[in-house]
C-alpha cells in the first residue's frame, strides 16, 4: 500500500465530495496529463473570475443576488486553487 503522501491529490472530488488520489510514478501518463490539464483550466478560470469579481465589486449599482453569486463562485474557485496548491506542494522534491 502506498502512503497517502506519495499519492497525487487530483483536482476533483469523488461522488461523496471526498478527495481523489492517483497512485502512479508516471507523470506523463493519461491520468497525470488529464489532472495537469484540469488544474490549468481551474487556475485560468479562477484568474478570469477574479477580474470579473473586481468589476462587480467596483459597480455600486450591483444587487445583492449578483454579489452572492460572485461570492459563491469565488469560494468554489478558491477551493479548487487550494486543492491544486496542496497537490503541487506534496509533489515538490524535498532535499534529504
Buried (B, 14 or more C-beta within 10 A) or exposed (E): EEEEEEBBBBBBEEEEEEBBBBEBEEEEEEEBEBBEEBBEEBBEBBEEBEEEBEEBEEEEEBEEEEBEEBEEBBEBBEEBBEBBEEBEEBEEEEEE
